[in-house]
């Protein structure tokens, strides 16, 4: 990196920080470690503006989804993508909540999958031929994602009807059957104990795996909360941490605090100025948090995803405590917490007089 920077500084081109940052970028999906380091250095000191690398990556993802759509149905998906982007710009100007890139990507992926389904399974090459039976058959391919997919398809066909692509909305009258309750995966108590022992006693486990696992299992922390956790969010006096948008500091038990200290020791060994607790080989030279892809694979060695651990803890908290108190403590909407409330009570929790 230093030798490459030296060549950039010694050639005939200008050495203005913004120009130097643009020239240090690599073509392709990754702008390179040198460009990332220069971006952090220059933007932190007010010498240059941040690059549009995230926007370029998002545009590439949208284009790949459009190009993966069958050719006869592709132009309408391209127009739908542009309408989503225009709506986002209007939301930004109005000061309301704009759609994120991930939300737009997910919507385009669902419509792309429907287009593939129509051409390959239903033998239809035109959006105007889509009927309610096609929608029902498509939703039946992934029953657990029925409600989310139907929401996106309703949005798309409203757009298509406004453009006269279809005359009748095929999603009208289609309902998301079944309750919107929690249908994810949880783990048994015995497996929870095994994971707890793994993360608190095994010296071979990576500190990042132990931290994410313990915080998700015991404190219902999400991957995003752990990924964005900074050193200044820790209070060593009271042994508490600020997690995400939670309104109050989270007190840590001795086991969780010990795992956190081990992760901090690993960070100290890397000799980095990155303010985050989880620092990787790529982010140790800058100030950005670890990538979402890295955090999503931290728990691969134990075979349990962070969402499963968090869902297990949430289900236990909601079914043993007041759901409103859980929502207030975790900074969640009450509606988001209520889906974990089960309509079945373990017989072991009932008194003898109430047991069946």
C-alpha positions as CSV (number, residue, x, y, z in Angstrom):
1,X,0.0,0.0,0.0
2,X,2.8,2.4,0.9
3,X,4.7,1.7,-2.4
4,X,1.5,2.1,-4.4
5,X,0.8,5.4,-2.7
6,X,4.4,6.5,-3.4
7,X,3.9,5.9,-7.1
8,X,0.7,7.9,-7.1
9,X,2.4,10.8,-5.4
10,X,5.4,10.9,-7.7
11,X,3.7,10.6,-11.1
12,X,2.6,13.6,-13.2
13,X,-1.0,13.8,-12.0
14,X,-2.2,16.3,-9.3
15,X,-1.9,15.2,-5.7
16,X,-5.0,16.9,-4.3
17,X,-6.6,14.5,-1.7
18,X,-9.9,14.1,-3.6
19,X,-8.0,13.4,-6.9
20,X,-5.6,11.0,-5.1
21,X,-8.6,9.1,-3.6
22,X,-10.3,8.7,-6.9
23,X,-7.1,7.5,-8.6
24,X,-6.4,5.0,-5.8
25,X,-9.7,3.2,-6.4
26,X,-9.7,-0.1,-8.1
27,X,-12.2,-1.0,-10.8
28,X,-14.8,-3.6,-9.8
29,X,-16.9,-4.4,-6.8
30,X,-14.1,-3.6,-4.3
31,X,-12.3,-0.3,-4.4
32,X,-9.2,-1.8,-2.7
33,X,-7.6,-1.5,0.8
34,X,-5.5,1.5,-0.2
35,X,-8.6,3.5,-1.3
36,X,-10.5,2.5,1.9
37,X,-7.6,3.6,4.1
38,X,-7.2,6.9,2.2
39,X,-11.0,7.5,2.4
40,X,-11.0,7.1,6.2
41,X,-7.9,9.3,6.6
42,X,-9.0,12.1,4.3
43,X,-12.7,12.3,5.4
44,X,-11.8,12.1,9.1
45,X,-9.6,15.2,8.6
46,X,-12.0,17.1,6.3
47,X,-9.6,16.9,3.3
48,X,-11.9,15.0,0.9
49,X,-15.5,13.8,0.5
50,X,-16.5,10.2,0.9
51,X,-16.6,8.1,-2.3
52,X,-19.8,6.8,-3.9
53,X,-18.6,3.2,-3.6
54,X,-21.7,2.0,-1.6
55,X,-24.0,3.6,-4.2
56,X,-22.1,2.0,-7.0
57,X,-22.3,-1.4,-5.4
58,X,-26.1,-1.0,-4.9
59,X,-26.5,0.0,-8.5
60,X,-24.6,-3.1,-9.6
61,X,-26.8,-5.3,-7.5
62,X,-30.0,-3.7,-8.9
63,X,-28.6,-4.2,-12.5
64,X,-27.8,-7.8,-11.9
65,X,-31.3,-8.5,-10.7
66,X,-32.8,-6.8,-13.7
67,X,-30.5,-8.6,-16.1
68,X,-31.5,-12.0,-14.5
69,X,-35.1,-11.3,-15.4
70,X,-36.4,-13.0,-18.6
71,X,-36.1,-10.6,-21.5
72,X,-39.8,-10.2,-22.3
73,X,-40.6,-9.1,-18.8
74,X,-37.4,-7.1,-18.2
75,X,-38.3,-3.6,-19.2
76,X,-41.2,-3.3,-16.7
77,X,-38.9,-4.4,-13.9
78,X,-36.3,-1.8,-14.9
79,X,-39.1,0.9,-14.8
80,X,-40.2,-0.4,-11.4
81,X,-36.7,-0.1,-10.1
82,X,-36.5,3.5,-11.3
83,X,-39.8,4.3,-9.7
84,X,-38.5,3.0,-6.3
85,X,-35.4,5.2,-6.6
86,X,-37.5,8.2,-7.4
87,X,-39.8,7.5,-4.5
88,X,-36.7,7.3,-2.2
89,X,-35.4,10.7,-3.4
90,X,-38.8,12.2,-2.7
91,X,-38.8,10.7,0.8
92,X,-35.3,12.1,1.4
93,X,-36.4,15.6,0.4
94,X,-39.6,15.4,2.4
95,X,-37.7,14.2,5.5
96,X,-39.6,10.9,5.8
97,X,-38.0,7.5,6.0
98,X,-36.6,6.5,2.6
99,X,-36.2,2.9,1.5
100,X,-32.8,1.4,2.0
101,X,-30.8,-0.3,-0.7
102,X,-31.5,-3.7,0.9
103,X,-35.2,-3.1,0.8
104,X,-35.1,-2.1,-2.9
105,X,-32.9,-5.1,-3.6
106,X,-35.3,-7.5,-1.9
107,X,-38.3,-6.1,-3.8
108,X,-36.6,-6.4,-7.2
109,X,-35.5,-10.0,-6.3
110,X,-39.1,-11.0,-5.5
111,X,-40.4,-9.6,-8.8
112,X,-37.5,-11.2,-10.7
113,X,-38.4,-14.5,-9.1
114,X,-42.0,-14.1,-10.2
115,X,-41.0,-13.3,-13.7
116,X,-38.9,-16.5,-13.9
117,X,-41.7,-18.5,-12.4
118,X,-44.2,-17.1,-15.1
119,X,-41.9,-17.9,-18.0
120,X,-40.6,-21.3,-16.8
121,X,-43.5,-22.8,-15.0
122,X,-46.6,-21.0,-16.3
123,X,-45.4,-20.5,-19.9
124,X,-46.4,-16.8,-19.9
125,X,-44.2,-14.2,-21.6
126,X,-46.3,-11.1,-20.8
127,X,-47.2,-9.4,-17.5
128,X,-50.7,-8.8,-18.8
129,X,-51.4,-12.6,-18.8
130,X,-50.7,-12.9,-15.0
131,X,-53.8,-13.9,-13.1
132,X,-54.6,-14.7,-9.5
133,X,-53.8,-18.4,-10.0
134,X,-50.3,-17.6,-11.0
135,X,-49.8,-15.5,-7.9
136,X,-51.2,-18.2,-5.6
137,X,-48.9,-20.8,-7.3
138,X,-45.9,-18.6,-6.9
139,X,-46.6,-17.8,-3.2
140,X,-47.1,-21.5,-2.5
141,X,-43.4,-22.2,-3.5
142,X,-42.3,-20.4,-0.3
143,X,-45.1,-20.5,2.3
144,X,-43.1,-18.9,5.1
145,X,-42.3,-15.9,2.9
146,X,-45.9,-15.5,1.6
147,X,-46.8,-12.3,3.4
148,X,-43.5,-10.5,2.6
149,X,-43.7,-11.6,-1.1
150,X,-47.3,-10.6,-1.4
151,X,-46.6,-7.2,0.0
152,X,-44.0,-6.6,-2.7
153,X,-46.2,-8.0,-5.5
154,X,-49.1,-5.8,-4.5
155,X,-46.7,-2.8,-4.7
156,X,-45.4,-3.9,-8.1
157,X,-48.8,-4.6,-9.7
158,X,-50.2,-1.2,-8.5
159,X,-47.3,0.3,-10.4
160,X,-47.9,-1.9,-13.4
161,X,-51.6,-1.0,-13.4
162,X,-50.8,2.7,-13.3
163,X,-48.6,2.2,-16.4
164,X,-51.3,0.2,-18.2
165,X,-49.0,-2.9,-18.2
166,X,-51.9,-4.9,-16.7
167,X,-55.6,-4.0,-16.7
168,X,-56.5,-5.9,-13.6
169,X,-54.4,-6.3,-10.4
170,X,-53.9,-10.1,-10.0
171,X,-53.1,-9.7,-6.3
172,X,-56.5,-8.2,-5.5
173,X,-58.3,-10.6,-3.1
174,X,-55.2,-12.6,-2.4
175,X,-54.7,-12.9,1.4
176,X,-51.6,-13.7,3.4
177,X,-53.1,-16.8,5.1
178,X,-52.2,-17.7,8.7
179,X,-51.2,-15.6,11.6
180,X,-48.2,-13.3,11.4
181,X,-46.6,-15.0,14.4
182,X,-43.1,-16.2,14.9
183,X,-42.3,-19.2,12.7
184,X,-38.5,-19.3,13.0
185,X,-36.2,-21.7,14.6
186,X,-35.2,-21.9,18.3
187,X,-32.7,-24.2,20.1
188,X,-33.3,-26.3,23.1
189,X,-32.0,-25.6,26.6
190,X,-29.4,-28.4,26.4
191,X,-27.9,-27.0,23.2
192,X,-27.9,-23.5,24.8
193,X,-25.8,-24.9,27.6
194,X,-23.4,-26.5,25.2
195,X,-22.9,-23.2,23.3
196,X,-22.5,-21.3,26.6
197,X,-19.7,-23.6,27.7
198,X,-18.1,-23.4,24.2
199,X,-18.0,-19.6,24.3
200,X,-17.0,-19.1,27.9
201,X,-14.5,-22.0,28.5
202,X,-12.9,-23.0,25.1
203,X,-9.7,-21.1,24.3
204,X,-9.8,-22.3,20.7
205,X,-12.9,-20.3,19.9
206,X,-12.4,-17.0,18.1
207,X,-13.1,-14.0,20.3
208,X,-15.5,-12.5,17.7
209,X,-17.6,-15.7,17.6
210,X,-17.7,-15.8,21.4
211,X,-18.8,-12.2,21.7
212,X,-21.6,-12.4,19.1
213,X,-22.8,-15.7,20.4
214,X,-23.0,-14.7,24.0
215,X,-24.6,-11.3,23.4
216,X,-27.2,-12.9,21.1
217,X,-27.9,-15.8,23.4
218,X,-28.1,-14.0,26.7
219,X,-29.0,-10.4,25.7
220,X,-31.0,-10.9,22.5
221,X,-28.4,-8.7,20.6
222,X,-28.7,-8.6,16.8
223,X,-25.8,-8.9,14.4
224,X,-26.1,-5.2,13.6
225,X,-25.9,-4.2,17.3
226,X,-22.8,-6.2,17.8
227,X,-21.2,-5.1,14.5
228,X,-21.7,-1.4,15.3
229,X,-20.6,-1.7,18.9
230,X,-17.9,0.8,19.7
231,X,-15.3,1.0,22.4
232,X,-16.9,4.2,23.8
233,X,-20.2,2.4,24.2
234,X,-18.6,0.4,27.1
235,X,-18.7,1.5,30.7
236,X,-16.1,-0.5,32.7
237,X,-17.2,1.0,36.0
238,X,-20.7,-0.2,35.9
239,X,-20.0,-3.1,33.4
240,X,-22.7,-2.0,31.0
241,X,-22.8,-1.5,27.2
242,X,-24.9,0.5,24.9
243,X,-26.4,-1.7,22.2
244,X,-27.9,-0.2,19.1
245,X,-31.0,2.0,19.8
246,X,-31.8,0.5,23.2
247,X,-32.9,3.3,25.6
248,X,-30.9,2.1,28.5
249,X,-27.4,0.6,29.0
250,X,-27.3,-3.2,29.1
251,X,-25.7,-4.6,32.3
252,X,-23.4,-7.6,31.6
253,X,-23.1,-10.7,33.7
254,X,-19.6,-11.9,34.6
255,X,-19.5,-14.4,31.8
256,X,-20.5,-11.9,29.2
257,X,-18.0,-9.3,30.5
258,X,-15.2,-11.8,30.4
259,X,-16.0,-12.6,26.8
260,X,-16.0,-8.9,26.0
261,X,-12.7,-8.4,27.6
262,X,-11.2,-11.2,25.6
263,X,-12.5,-9.6,22.4
264,X,-11.0,-6.2,23.5
265,X,-7.6,-7.9,24.1
266,X,-7.8,-9.3,20.6
267,X,-8.5,-5.8,19.3
268,X,-5.6,-4.4,21.3
269,X,-3.3,-7.0,19.7
270,X,-4.2,-5.7,16.3
271,X,-2.9,-2.2,17.2
272,X,-5.7,-0.4,15.5
273,X,-7.4,3.0,15.8
274,X,-10.7,1.6,14.6
275,X,-13.3,2.6,17.2
276,X,-15.3,-0.6,16.9
277,X,-15.0,-3.6,19.2
278,X,-15.0,-6.1,16.3
279,X,-12.1,-5.2,14.1
280,X,-11.1,-7.4,11.1
281,X,-7.9,-7.6,9.1
282,X,-9.5,-5.4,6.5
283,X,-11.0,-2.7,8.8
284,X,-8.1,-2.4,11.2
285,X,-6.5,0.3,9.0
286,X,-9.6,2.4,8.9
287,X,-12.6,3.4,11.0
288,X,-15.4,1.5,9.3
289,X,-17.2,-1.3,11.1
290,X,-16.8,-4.9,10.0
291,X,-18.8,-5.9,6.9
292,X,-22.2,-7.5,7.2
293,X,-20.9,-10.5,5.3
294,X,-18.2,-11.0,7.9
295,X,-20.5,-10.9,10.8
296,X,-23.1,-13.2,9.2
297,X,-20.4,-15.9,9.0
298,X,-18.8,-15.5,12.4
299,X,-20.9,-18.3,14.0
300,X,-20.4,-20.7,11.1
301,X,-18.0,-22.9,13.3
302,X,-20.8,-23.7,15.8
303,X,-23.5,-24.2,13.1
304,X,-26.1,-21.8,14.6
305,X,-27.0,-18.5,13.1
306,X,-27.2,-15.3,15.2
307,X,-30.8,-14.8,14.2
308,X,-31.7,-18.2,15.7
309,X,-29.9,-17.3,19.0
310,X,-31.7,-14.0,19.2
311,X,-35.1,-15.5,18.4
312,X,-34.5,-18.1,21.1
313,X,-33.8,-15.4,23.7
314,X,-36.7,-13.2,22.6
315,X,-39.2,-16.1,22.7
316,X,-38.1,-16.9,26.2
317,X,-38.3,-13.3,27.4
318,X,-41.6,-12.6,25.9
319,X,-43.2,-15.7,27.2
320,X,-41.9,-15.3,30.8
321,X,-42.1,-11.5,31.2
322,X,-44.4,-8.7,30.2
323,X,-44.0,-8.2,26.4
324,X,-44.3,-4.4,26.8
325,X,-41.4,-4.4,29.2
326,X,-39.3,-6.5,26.8
327,X,-40.1,-4.1,24.0
328,X,-39.2,-1.1,26.1
329,X,-35.9,-2.6,27.3
330,X,-34.8,-3.7,23.8
331,X,-35.9,-0.6,22.0
332,X,-38.3,-2.5,19.8
333,X,-41.9,-1.9,18.7
334,X,-44.5,-3.7,20.8
335,X,-45.9,-5.2,17.6
336,X,-42.5,-6.7,16.7
337,X,-42.3,-8.3,20.1
338,X,-45.8,-9.7,20.2
339,X,-45.1,-12.2,17.3
340,X,-42.9,-14.2,19.7
341,X,-45.8,-14.6,22.2
342,X,-46.8,-18.3,22.0
343,X,-50.3,-19.7,22.5
344,X,-48.9,-22.8,24.1
345,X,-47.6,-23.0,27.7
346,X,-45.1,-25.7,28.7
347,X,-46.8,-28.0,31.3
348,X,-43.7,-27.6,33.4
349,X,-44.5,-23.9,34.0
350,X,-48.0,-24.6,35.2
351,X,-48.9,-25.2,38.9
352,X,-50.3,-28.6,39.8
353,X,-53.9,-27.2,40.1
354,X,-53.8,-25.8,36.6
355,X,-51.9,-28.6,34.9
356,X,-54.1,-30.7,32.5
